[in-house]
Amino acid sequence: MADSITITDNRSGESLEIPLTNGGVDAAEWRKLLPGMWFHDPGLATTSNAESAITYLDGANGVLRHRGYPIEQLAAQSTFLEVAYLLVHGELPTAEQHDEWVHTITHHTYIHENFRKRFFEGFHFNAHPMGMLTSSVAGLSTFYPEAKDIEDPEARHAQITRLIAKMPTLAAGAYRYSKGMPFVYPDNDLDYTSNFLSMMWKVAEPRYEADEVLKEALNTLFILHADHEQNCSTTAARTVGSAHADPYSAISAGCAALYGPRHGGANEAVLNMLDEIGSYDRIDDFIEGVKAGEQRLMGFGHRVYKSYDPRAAIIKDTAHKVFEVTGKNPRLDMALKLEEVALSDEYFVSRSLYPNVDFYSGLIYQSMGFPTSMFTVLFAIGRTAGWLAHWQEMLEQNSRITRPRQLYVGPDERDYVAIGDR
């Protein structure tokens, strides 16, 4: 067998040849030779938990494709809702399909008035918007009990459109509540990103007019965050979904994972790092501190990418366009210098420490007026399309409930001792 590997159990001398399929090996084949033995892989760094046709990621060469389409082409030519359609349906929409999809999303942006009034009012006045979003997404399941009928394709599709439509409404509502500002209702005459910006920033004007450059920048950022294969939050959503929970619960799990600073909070960490550096002329000293192990370089390196993150190059170009409208963020010159110095230093190049998507995204969000507490919320709006695509794909594959094994390292059997004798 040409594309295969052979393993040998040195205890017994038995060997087994296992075929290589799609770049991996079937763990069930290993169990034929090693019954009762488990692969120990903390963080699932070398374990595949899914077969997926949604996103292809080649970290060694900096390649990211959705359903075969390069991220560079989608970011330059597409819209977020078109990319969402592609992720969910597998193909780019025709003009008729696109219009129907956009119309459906647009007319499902409202949330139930009882939910808006009573649910949000239950939070503390300074609650974090991401905590509010995570909770409110889960709460929506109580308003759509038919969502539990996950075996019905029509019911699944209805929840998918509802979630993509309502995430900006929930996100903006969480922000407005945290600031003590009145809720702004969706405007069905606006496109997806303009509507979100209106719900965020509208004060007393009859209609909020979003700047075209900023609107397009946000559209690009939503596309770049739409999916990224089997990351922590996608795995969380798939794991909850594998128990056949409704999609609102599964997407809430994705939000909860994204809420963690190791996952969704990296762009805020970049801003904190730039503030710590303080000024342009301290970049060289900071780099030396990183190499000496005294400082941490945030926004560089990636769990998967071992070359330049293709999304980072797109965001860098977007940043320049945004700053022409908002005025240059003083941190930008520091970021550009930091990137230049790091990419010319063998210490960082040899360790594959290249800028990732988070390096510039926080600068853009901040320049557009978003507080750091909203950064992860913005991430979640875009990533919802990817989470839903994976959730749907998993159900269509009739996958098993997620149930990893463990290597037990605790004490052997011992007898109970009464509390007075301990």
NORSULZI-V436409 format. One line per field, one symbol per residue. ss: DSSP state (H for helix, E for strand, L for the rest). psi: psi as a letter, one per 40 degrees, with the letter a starting at -180 (. if undefined). Layout:
BEGIN
ss=???
psi=???
END
This chain:
BEGIN
ss=LLLEEEEEELLLLEEEEEELELLELLHHHHHHHLLLLLLLLHHHLLLLLLLLLLEEEELLLLEEEELLEEHHHHHHHLLHHHHHHHHHHLLLLLHHHHHHHHHHHHLLLLLLHHHHHHHHLLLLLLLLHHHHHHHHHHHHLLLLHHHHLLLLHHHHHHHHHHHHHHHHHHHHHHHHHHLLLLLLLLLLLLLHHHHHHHHHHLLLLLLLLLLHHHHHHHHHHHHHHLLLLLLHHHHHHHHHHHLLLLHHHHHHHHHHHHHLLLLLLHHHHHHHHHHHHLLHHHHHHHHHHHHLLLLLLLLELLLLLLLLLHHHHHHHHHHHHHHHHHLLLHHHHHHHHHHHHHHLLHHHHLLLLLELLHHHHHHHHHHLLLLHHHHHHHHHHHHHHHHHHHHHHHHHLLLLLLLLLLLLLLLLLLLLLLHHHL
psi=hdgiihihhedeeiihhhihhfeiihdddddddghehihhghefdfhheihiedhhhgddefhhihfehiddddddeaidddddddddeeiiiiddddddddddddefdiihddddddddeeiidfihdddddddddddddeegdedegeehdddddddddddddeddddddddddddefiihhiiheeiidddddddddehceidhhhhhdddddddddddddedifagaddddddddddeefiidddddddddddddhdeceedddddddddddddideedddddddddeeeihhieiiiddheahhddddddddddddddddeihhdedddddddddddeehdddddefgiiadededddddddeehideeddddddddedddddddddddddefiihhgiiihheaiihiihhidee.
END
